Amino acid sequence: MLMKKFDFSKEFGNIDSKYISEVEGEWKGKKKAWTPSFWSKLAAACVILALISTVLSNPKVQAAIKNFALSIGETLGFQNGIESYTEVLNMSQIDQGITVNIKEVVLDEGVLLFRVHAKIDNSEENEQGKSENISSFKNTGITLDMDKTTINSQKLDEYMNGEYSPYSVDDLLDTDADRDEEEYDRVQEYRFHAPTDLGENPEVHLVLNACDYDEWEKSLAEFTFDFNISREKILKQTTDKELKNISVETEEGTVTLKDIFLNKLQSSISADVPEKLFQKYDVELRGTDSKGNKVRYELKDDAETEAISRNWQFKTDFWRTYGTAGDDERPEIPDPDSEYLELQLYLKSDDIMESSVTKEYDLDDNTYAEEEGKVYDAGDDSAWKAVGEKIRIDIR
């Protein structure tokens, strides 16, 4: 591939709002084989993060970041902006020569998003006061301390987290850069089962740690932020409606939809679901809203970690990949002003998505060994099967 050189600081403001993501954690209650496609995406994300780590050290890039870093909504690709849900903080704390700034925060039921910027002061005067040797973010990250962070004085029952970079990878790679990285800029996402019913003005005690990638349990520096978030606008723009007489018949039993929760940030549909269906299949609701936007909900168990009973929820995700090149990523979330949704239940089983392969290994010139395994393609949409009749959910 031919790559042209250009003045990165001049062109930085024109980049596409793409991002890369690292996601870890899994939903409770369903044992499921990890797929090569997941690992390949994870490996690619790690490589890209390493490359970004190198490129962002360029002085011109750092200057551009300060002026053109994207917002949380732009980073996550929301076509309907979530600025009204975003609390701009610009709060800073310093420890071990690292200045950490919480730029902005979005908080909704089960979702915490924040954009964090950090910078290392490597001046000779500052080096003398350090007890930890932190000279770059090449092998250091900023993470949320789950044991100390609280919302309304309750710890987060977190089940998944992700990290997003708001810069075009193609543009970042098309520039010269030094190896050390003294600045860090990410949007971080945390999903949690509890606490619930956050209220209109929740109190947040947010604690961040600077950690070495090789020793995540060891905190090199700590940063504490206390603030309140007004949720008045997001509550006014949230639809929470009970659903009646909407169900789909499957061989494992009836899936009954109970209520829908919807705003610009996310949507969920609570349901009664047969346990066998969840154990045997991946389950989704797919379709369109009244404005023609594609929507997709994944079935999750949203019960707290220690809970015995299930709390079935069909939930939206922040991003999906479209197109053969996988270069078009955007949320599949309904427009909150839609009149209705038209949805179809889809199932995918492990039996459908797996295929056998045989690998041969040469032990020496005369002998070899064979190993039979399974290949999974989680991204193969042809493995999904439509079940039952289409359903319509009237929102207005």
FIFI-402712 format. One line per 10 residues: number of its first residue (from 1); for each residue z, x, y of N, C-alpha, C. Coordinates in steps of 0.1 Angstrom, whole numbers. Example, Ala and Ser with C-alpha at 12.3 -4.5 7.8 and 13.67 -1.06 7.14 Angstrom:
FIFI-402712
1	78/132/-57/78/123/-45/78/132/-33 | 71/128/-22/71/137/-11/79/129/0
//
This chain:
FIFI-402712
1	0/8/-12/0/0/0/0/9/12 | -9/6/22/-9/13/35/1/8/44 | 8/17/51/19/13/60/16/19/73 | 17/12/84/14/17/97/28/20/104 | 28/30/112/40/33/120/39/25/133 | 51/22/138/52/15/151/66/18/157 | 67/14/169/80/16/176/89/5/172 | 99/8/163/107/-2/158/115/-10/168 | 121/-2/178/129/-9/188/121/-19/196 | 108/-16/198/100/-25/206/96/-37/198
11	93/-35/185/88/-46/177/99/-54/170 | 112/-49/171/122/-55/163/124/-70/165 | 123/-74/178/125/-88/181/115/-97/175 | 104/-92/169/94/-101/164/94/-102/149 | 105/-97/142/105/-98/128/107/-112/123 | 103/-114/110/106/-127/104/120/-128/100 | 126/-140/99/140/-142/96/142/-143/81 | 138/-132/74/140/-131/60/153/-123/57 | 158/-123/45/170/-117/42/170/-114/27 | 180/-105/23/182/-103/9/196/-107/6
21	198/-110/-7/212/-115/-10/217/-108/-23 | 230/-106/-23/237/-102/-35/247/-113/-38 | 246/-119/-50/255/-130/-53/262/-126/-66 | 275/-129/-67/282/-127/-79/291/-138/-81 | 297/-139/-93/306/-150/-96/298/-161/-104 | 305/-169/-111/298/-180/-118/307/-192/-119 | 300/-203/-121/307/-216/-122/316/-216/-134 | 327/-223/-133/337/-224/-144/332/-234/-154 | 334/-231/-167/333/-242/-177/321/-241/-186 | 311/-233/-182/299/-233/-190/295/-219/-194
31	295/-216/-207/291/-203/-212/276/-202/-212 | 271/-192/-206/257/-191/-204/252/-177/-204 | 242/-174/-212/237/-160/-213/231/-156/-199 | 234/-143/-196/228/-137/-184/214/-134/-187 | 205/-136/-177/191/-134/-179/186/-122/-173 | 175/-116/-179/169/-104/-172/164/-107/-158 | 160/-119/-155/155/-122/-142/166/-121/-132 | 178/-125/-136/190/-123/-127/192/-108/-124 | 193/-100/-135/196/-86/-134/185/-79/-125 | 172/-83/-127/162/-77/-119/163/-80/-105
41	167/-93/-102/169/-96/-88/181/-89/-82 | 192/-87/-90/204/-80/-86/201/-65/-83 | 193/-59/-92/189/-45/-91/181/-44/-78 | 171/-53/-77/163/-52/-65/171/-53/-52 | 180/-62/-52/189/-64/-40/197/-51/-37 | 202/-45/-48/209/-33/-46/201/-22/-40 | 188/-20/-45/179/-10/-40/176/-13/-26 | 173/-26/-22/170/-29/-9/181/-26/1 | 194/-30/-4/205/-27/4/207/-12/7 | 204/-4/-4/205/10/-2/195/15/8
51	183/10/8/172/14/17/176/9/31 | 181/-3/32/186/-8/46/197/1/51 | 206/5/42/217/14/46/212/26/52 | 200/32/47/194/44/53/187/41/66 | 180/30/66/171/27/78/180/24/90 | 191/16/88/198/11/99/205/22/107 | 205/34/102/212/45/109/203/50/121 | 190/47/121/182/52/131/187/47/145 | 188/56/155/193/52/168/186/40/174 | 172/40/173/164/30/178/167/16/171
61	169/17/158/172/5/150/186/0/155 | 196/9/156/209/4/161/208/-2/174 | 200/3/183/199/-3/196/193/-17/195 | 183/-18/186/176/-31/184/185/-41/178 | 194/-37/169/203/-46/162/212/-52/172 | 217/-45/182/226/-50/192/220/-61/200 | 206/-60/202/200/-70/210/193/-81/202 | 189/-79/190/181/-88/183/187/-93/169 | 199/-90/166/205/-95/154/204/-110/153 | 200/-116/142/198/-130/140/212/-137/138
71	212/-150/142/224/-158/140/226/-161/125 | 237/-168/121/239/-172/108/228/-181/103 | 225/-191/111/215/-201/108/201/-195/106 | 198/-186/115/185/-180/114/184/-171/101 | 195/-164/98/195/-155/87/193/-163/74 | 199/-175/73/199/-183/61/186/-192/61 | 178/-191/71/165/-198/71/166/-213/73 | 176/-218/81/177/-232/83/166/-236/93 | 158/-246/89/148/-251/98/154/-260/108 | 165/-267/105/173/-275/114/185/-266/118
81	185/-261/130/195/-252/134/209/-257/132 | 218/-248/129/232/-251/127/241/-245/138 | 235/-243/150/242/-237/161/254/-245/165 | 253/-259/164/264/-267/168/276/-267/159 | 273/-261/147/284/-259/137/290/-246/138 | 285/-237/146/288/-223/147/298/-220/158 | 309/-214/154/319/-209/164/317/-195/167 | 314/-192/180/312/-178/184/325/-172/188 | 329/-161/181/342/-155/183/342/-142/190 | 334/-132/185/334/-119/191/348/-113/192
91	355/-113/181/368/-108/180/368/-94/173 | 375/-84/178/374/-71/172/388/-66/169 | 388/-57/158/400/-50/154/396/-36/150 | 405/-26/151/402/-12/148/412/-7/138 | 407/0/128/416/7/119/408/18/112 | 414/30/111/408/42/105/395/45/111 | 394/44/124/382/47/132/370/38/130 | 373/26/124/363/16/122/366/4/131 | 356/0/139/358/-12/147/350/-23/140 | 357/-34/137/351/-45/130/351/-57/140
101	339/-63/141/338/-75/151/333/-87/143 | 341/-98/144/336/-111/138/328/-118/149 | 315/-118/147/306/-123/157/307/-139/158 | 305/-145/146/305/-160/146/309/-165/132 | 314/-177/132/319/-183/119/314/-197/118 | 311/-201/105/308/-215/102/317/-219/91 | 324/-230/92/333/-235/81/331/-250/79 | 328/-253/66/327/-267/61/334/-268/48 | 334/-280/43/341/-282/30/335/-273/19 | 343/-264/14/339/-255/3/330/-244/7
111	327/-241/20/318/-231/25/324/-224/37 | 325/-210/36/329/-202/47/318/-192/49 | 312/-191/62/302/-182/65/306/-174/78 | 304/-161/78/307/-154/90/298/-142/91 | 294/-138/104/287/-126/106/296/-115/111 | 295/-104/104/304/-93/108/296/-81/111 | 300/-74/122/294/-61/126/305/-51/126 | 303/-39/121/312/-28/121/306/-15/125 | 314/-7/131/309/6/136/320/17/134 | 315/29/130/325/40/127/324/49/139
121	336/53/144/337/63/154/340/77/148 | 330/85/147/332/99/141/335/110/151 | 340/106/162/343/116/172/354/125/167 | 354/138/172/364/147/167/378/142/170 | 380/136/182/393/131/186/398/120/176 | 389/112/172/392/101/163/394/105/149 | 387/115/145/388/121/131/403/125/128 | 409/131/138/423/136/136/433/125/133 | 430/113/137/440/102/135/437/95/122 | 427/98/114/424/91/102/432/96/90
131	436/86/82/442/90/69/432/89/58 | 421/82/61/410/80/51/398/87/57 | 390/93/48/378/100/52/366/90/51 | 364/82/62/353/73/62/343/77/73 | 332/82/69/322/88/79/310/79/80 | 307/71/70/295/62/71/297/50/62 | 287/40/63/287/29/55/278/30/43 | 273/42/41/264/45/30/270/40/16 | 283/43/15/290/39/2/303/30/5 | 303/24/17/314/16/21/310/2/25
141	317/-8/21/314/-22/25/326/-29/31 | 323/-40/37/333/-49/43/334/-61/35 | 346/-64/30/348/-76/21/360/-84/25 | 360/-97/21/371/-106/24/382/-104/14 | 395/-102/19/406/-101/11/411/-115/6 | 408/-118/-6/411/-131/-11/426/-134/-13 | 434/-124/-14/448/-126/-16/455/-129/-3 | 449/-124/8/456/-126/21/449/-136/30 | 437/-139/28/430/-149/37/434/-163/33 | 437/-171/44/441/-185/42/434/-194/52
151	433/-206/48/428/-217/57/439/-228/57 | 444/-231/68/456/-241/69/467/-236/60 | 469/-223/60/480/-217/52/478/-217/37 | 466/-221/32/463/-221/18/453/-211/14 | 455/-204/3/445/-194/-2/433/-201/-6 | 422/-193/-6/409/-199/-10/407/-197/-25 | 404/-208/-32/401/-208/-46/386/-205/-47 | 382/-192/-45/368/-188/-44/362/-187/-57 | 349/-191/-58/342/-190/-71/329/-182/-70 | 324/-180/-58/311/-173/-56/311/-167/-42
161	304/-156/-41/302/-150/-27/288/-144/-26 | 283/-142/-15/270/-136/-13/270/-128/0 | 261/-119/2/259/-111/14/245/-111/18 | 242/-113/30/228/-114/35/225/-105/47 | 214/-99/47/210/-90/58/199/-98/66 | 201/-98/80/192/-106/88/180/-99/93 | 175/-89/86/164/-81/90/153/-81/80 | 140/-81/85/129/-80/76/129/-67/69 | 129/-68/55/129/-55/47/116/-47/50 | 104/-54/50/92/-47/53/92/-39/66
171	98/-45/76/98/-38/89/108/-27/88 | 119/-29/81/130/-18/81/124/-6/73 | 116/-8/63/111/3/56/99/10/63 | 94/4/73/82/10/81/87/18/93 | 97/26/91/102/34/102/110/46/97 | 110/57/105/118/68/101/133/66/103 | 142/72/95/156/70/97/164/82/91 | 176/84/96/185/93/91/192/87/79 | 199/96/72/205/91/59/219/84/61 | 227/89/71/240/83/73/239/70/81
181	248/60/77/248/48/84/262/46/90 | 262/45/103/274/43/110/277/29/115 | 267/20/113/269/6/116/265/-3/105 | 272/-15/104/271/-24/94/270/-38/100 | 260/-46/95/258/-59/100/254/-68/89 | 262/-78/86/259/-87/75/263/-101/78 | 257/-111/72/263/-125/71/269/-126/57 | 281/-130/56/288/-131/43/291/-146/41 | 289/-150/28/291/-164/24/302/-164/13 | 311/-173/14/321/-175/4/322/-190/1
191	321/-193/-12/322/-207/-17/335/-209/-24 | 342/-220/-21/355/-222/-27/358/-236/-31 | 366/-238/-41/370/-252/-46/381/-258/-37 | 389/-249/-32/401/-254/-24/404/-243/-14 | 410/-247/-2/415/-261/1/404/-270/4 | 407/-283/4/398/-294/7/404/-302/19 | 396/-311/25/401/-319/36/406/-309/47 | 397/-301/53/400/-291/62/405/-296/76 | 402/-308/79/406/-314/92/396/-310/103 | 400/-314/115/391/-312/127/393/-299/133
201	405/-292/132/407/-280/139/415/-270/130 | 409/-266/118/417/-258/109/421/-244/114 | 432/-239/109/437/-226/113/432/-216/102 | 426/-205/107/420/-195/98/428/-182/100 | 433/-177/89/438/-163/88/429/-155/80 | 420/-147/86/410/-140/79/413/-125/79 | 413/-120/67/416/-105/65/404/-99/58 | 399/-88/64/388/-81/59/393/-67/55 | 387/-61/44/390/-48/40/377/-39/40 | 378/-27/44/368/-17/42/370/-10/28
211	361/-11/19/363/-7/6/351/3/1 | 355/12/-7/345/21/-13/338/13/-24 | 324/14/-24/317/7/-35/321/11/-49 | 326/23/-51/330/28/-64/344/24/-67 | 352/20/-57/366/16/-59/369/3/-51 | 364/-8/-56/366/-20/-48/380/-25/-46 | 389/-21/-56/402/-26/-55/411/-18/-44 | 405/-7/-40/412/2/-30/407/-1/-16 | 417/-5/-8/413/-8/6/415/4/15 | 404/8/22/404/20/30/409/17/44
221	407/4/48/411/0/61/413/-16/61 | 421/-21/70/423/-36/70/422/-42/84 | 416/-54/85/413/-60/98/417/-75/97 | 426/-79/106/432/-92/105/427/-100/117 | 423/-113/115/418/-121/126/425/-135/124 | 430/-140/134/436/-154/134/429/-162/145 | 424/-174/141/417/-183/150/417/-197/145 | 413/-206/154/410/-220/150/396/-223/151 | 390/-232/143/376/-236/144/376/-251/146 | 368/-254/157/366/-269/159/355/-274/150
231	358/-284/143/349/-290/134/344/-304/139 | 347/-307/151/344/-320/157/329/-324/155 | 320/-314/159/306/-317/158/301/-319/144 | 305/-310/135/300/-311/121/305/-324/114 | 317/-328/118/323/-340/112/315/-352/118 | 311/-352/130/303/-363/136/290/-364/130 | 284/-353/126/270/-353/120/270/-353/105 | 282/-356/99/282/-356/84/282/-370/79 | 273/-373/69/273/-386/63/281/-385/50 | 290/-394/47/297/-395/35/297/-410/31
241	288/-412/21/286/-426/17/288/-429/3 | 294/-440/0/296/-444/-14/283/-449/-20 | 280/-446/-32/268/-451/-39/271/-461/-50 | 263/-471/-51/266/-482/-61/253/-484/-69 | 256/-486/-82/246/-489/-92/234/-480/-92 | 237/-467/-92/226/-456/-93/230/-448/-105 | 222/-448/-115/225/-440/-127/212/-436/-134 | 213/-427/-143/202/-422/-151/206/-421/-166 | 198/-426/-175/202/-426/-189/196/-413/-196 | 204/-406/-204/200/-395/-211/204/-396/-226
251	200/-388/-235/204/-389/-249/218/-386/-250 | 224/-378/-241/239/-375/-242/248/-385/-235 | 242/-395/-228/250/-405/-221/244/-408/-207 | 252/-415/-200/247/-420/-187/253/-410/-176 | 244/-407/-166/248/-399/-154/248/-409/-143 | 260/-411/-137/262/-421/-127/266/-414/-114 | 258/-417/-103/260/-411/-90/270/-419/-83 | 280/-413/-76/291/-420/-70/291/-420/-55 | 289/-409/-48/288/-408/-34/280/-396/-30 | 275/-396/-17/267/-385/-12/273/-380/1
261	274/-367/2/279/-360/14/267/-352/19 | 264/-353/33/252/-347/38/254/-343/53 | 251/-330/56/249/-326/70/239/-315/70 | 237/-309/82/226/-298/83/229/-286/74 | 242/-284/71/245/-272/64/244/-273/49 | 248/-285/43/248/-287/29/248/-301/25 | 246/-304/12/247/-317/7/252/-317/-7 | 260/-327/-11/265/-328/-25/265/-343/-29 | 264/-345/-42/264/-358/-47/274/-358/-59 | 285/-365/-57/295/-366/-68/290/-375/-79
271	294/-372/-92/289/-380/-103/298/-380/-115 | 296/-390/-123/302/-390/-137/291/-385/-146 | 294/-374/-154/284/-367/-162/290/-365/-176 | 282/-368/-187/287/-365/-200/289/-350/-202 | 300/-347/-208/304/-333/-210/293/-326/-218 | 288/-332/-228/277/-326/-237/265/-323/-229 | 262/-331/-219/250/-328/-211/251/-314/-204 | 263/-312/-198/266/-300/-190/266/-288/-200 | 271/-290/-212/272/-278/-221/259/-275/-227 | 250/-284/-229/237/-282/-235/226/-278/-225
281	227/-282/-213/216/-281/-204/220/-275/-190 | 210/-269/-183/211/-268/-169/206/-282/-163 | 213/-287/-153/210/-300/-149/207/-300/-134 | 196/-306/-129/193/-307/-115/188/-321/-111 | 189/-324/-99/182/-335/-92/172/-329/-83 | 160/-333/-84/149/-328/-75/141/-339/-69 | 136/-337/-57/127/-347/-51/124/-344/-37 | 123/-355/-29/120/-353/-15/129/-363/-7 | 131/-360/6/137/-369/15/126/-378/22 | 130/-387/30/121/-396/36/111/-390/46
291	114/-377/50/105/-370/59/96/-360/51 | 97/-361/38/88/-352/30/93/-339/26 | 105/-335/30/111/-322/27/115/-322/12 | 112/-310/6/117/-309/-8/132/-307/-8 | 139/-313/-18/153/-312/-20/156/-309/-34 | 167/-301/-36/171/-298/-50/187/-297/-50 | 192/-303/-60/207/-303/-63/209/-297/-77 | 219/-288/-78/223/-282/-91/236/-288/-95 | 238/-292/-107/251/-297/-112/261/-286/-114 | 273/-288/-108/283/-279/-108/296/-286/-112
301	306/-278/-117/319/-283/-119/328/-278/-107 | 331/-287/-98/338/-283/-85/353/-284/-86 | 358/-285/-98/373/-286/-100/379/-273/-97 | 392/-273/-92/399/-261/-90/400/-253/-103 | 402/-240/-101/402/-230/-112/412/-234/-123 | 423/-238/-119/434/-241/-129/434/-256/-134 | 425/-264/-128/424/-278/-132/420/-281/-146 | 425/-291/-152/421/-294/-166/408/-304/-165 | 408/-313/-156/397/-323/-156/386/-317/-148 | 374/-323/-150/362/-319/-143/360/-326/-130
311	353/-320/-121/349/-326/-108/334/-324/-106 | 326/-333/-112/312/-330/-113/305/-333/-99 | 297/-323/-94/291/-324/-82/276/-318/-83 | 266/-326/-78/253/-320/-76/253/-314/-62 | 250/-301/-61/252/-294/-49/238/-287/-45 | 236/-286/-32/225/-278/-27/228/-264/-26 | 218/-255/-25/220/-241/-23/213/-237/-10 | 217/-225/-5/211/-221/8/197/-216/8 | 192/-211/-4/179/-207/-3/172/-208/-17 | 159/-210/-16/150/-210/-28/138/-202/-25
321	131/-197/-35/119/-189/-34/107/-197/-37 | 97/-197/-29/84/-205/-31/72/-195/-31 | 61/-200/-37/49/-192/-37/49/-182/-48 | 37/-178/-52/35/-168/-63/41/-155/-59 | 41/-151/-46/46/-138/-43/61/-138/-40 | 67/-150/-40/81/-152/-38/85/-147/-24 | 75/-149/-14/78/-144/-1/82/-156/9 | 83/-168/4/87/-179/13/100/-185/8 | 110/-182/16/124/-186/11/130/-195/22 | 135/-206/18/141/-215/27/150/-225/19
331	160/-231/26/169/-240/19/162/-253/15 | 165/-258/3/160/-271/-1/171/-281/1 | 174/-284/14/184/-293/18/178/-305/25 | 183/-317/23/177/-329/30/179/-328/45 | 170/-334/52/172/-336/66/183/-346/68 | 193/-343/76/204/-352/78/200/-365/84 | 189/-366/91/184/-378/97/175/-386/88 | 174/-382/75/165/-389/66/170/-403/64 | 161/-412/61/165/-426/57/169/-427/43 | 163/-419/34/165/-421/20/161/-408/13
341	165/-407/0/161/-396/-9/155/-403/-21 | 144/-397/-26/138/-401/-39/140/-389/-49 | 147/-391/-60/151/-380/-68/148/-383/-83 | 146/-372/-90/144/-372/-105/153/-363/-112 | 159/-367/-123/168/-358/-130/160/-349/-139 | 163/-336/-139/156/-326/-147/167/-318/-156 | 162/-315/-168/171/-308/-177/163/-295/-182 | 171/-285/-185/165/-273/-191/175/-267/-201 | 171/-266/-213/181/-261/-223/178/-246/-227 | 187/-239/-233/185/-226/-237/174/-225/-247
351	174/-235/-256/163/-235/-266/149/-235/-260 | 148/-242/-249/135/-243/-243/131/-230/-236 | 141/-224/-230/137/-213/-221/137/-199/-228 | 141/-198/-241/142/-185/-247/130/-183/-257 | 126/-171/-259/116/-167/-268/120/-154/-275 | 115/-152/-287/119/-140/-295/110/-128/-291 | 116/-116/-291/108/-104/-290/114/-94/-300 | 105/-84/-304/109/-74/-313/106/-60/-306 | 117/-52/-306/115/-39/-300/116/-28/-311 | 107/-18/-310/107/-7/-320/112/6/-314
361	120/13/-321/126/25/-316/122/37/-326 | 116/47/-322/113/59/-330/125/67/-332 | 130/68/-344/142/77/-347/138/91/-349 | 126/93/-356/121/106/-358/106/104/-362 | 100/114/-368/85/113/-370/82/103/-381 | 92/100/-390/88/92/-402/95/78/-402 | 105/76/-394/113/64/-395/114/57/-381 | 116/44/-381/118/36/-369/127/24/-372 | 133/19/-362/142/7/-363/136/-4/-355 | 139/-17/-359/135/-29/-352/147/-36/-347
371	146/-42/-335/157/-50/-330/151/-63/-325 | 156/-74/-329/151/-87/-324/161/-93/-314 | 155/-97/-303/163/-103/-292/157/-115/-286 | 163/-119/-275/158/-131/-268/154/-127/-253 | 143/-133/-248/139/-132/-235/141/-145/-227 | 147/-145/-216/149/-157/-208/142/-156/-195 | 135/-166/-191/129/-166/-178/135/-178/-170 | 145/-175/-162/152/-186/-155/144/-192/-144 | 134/-184/-140/125/-189/-129/113/-197/-134 | 112/-199/-147/100/-206/-152/102/-221/-151
381	96/-227/-141/98/-242/-139/92/-250/-150 | 83/-245/-158/77/-253/-169/87/-256/-179 | 98/-249/-180/109/-252/-190/117/-264/-186 | 116/-269/-174/124/-281/-170/117/-294/-174 | 125/-303/-179/119/-316/-184/125/-327/-176 | 116/-336/-170/121/-348/-163/126/-358/-173 | 138/-364/-169/145/-373/-178/148/-386/-171 | 145/-398/-177/148/-410/-171/139/-414/-159 | 143/-425/-153/135/-430/-142/139/-424/-129 | 129/-424/-119/132/-418/-106/143/-428/-99
391	151/-422/-91/161/-429/-84/159/-428/-69 | 164/-438/-62/163/-438/-47/178/-439/-41 | 181/-430/-32/194/-431/-25/191/-434/-11 | 196/-446/-6/195/-450/8/206/-444/16 | 203/-436/26/213/-429/34/217/-437/46 | 207/-444/52/210/-452/64/210/-467/60
//
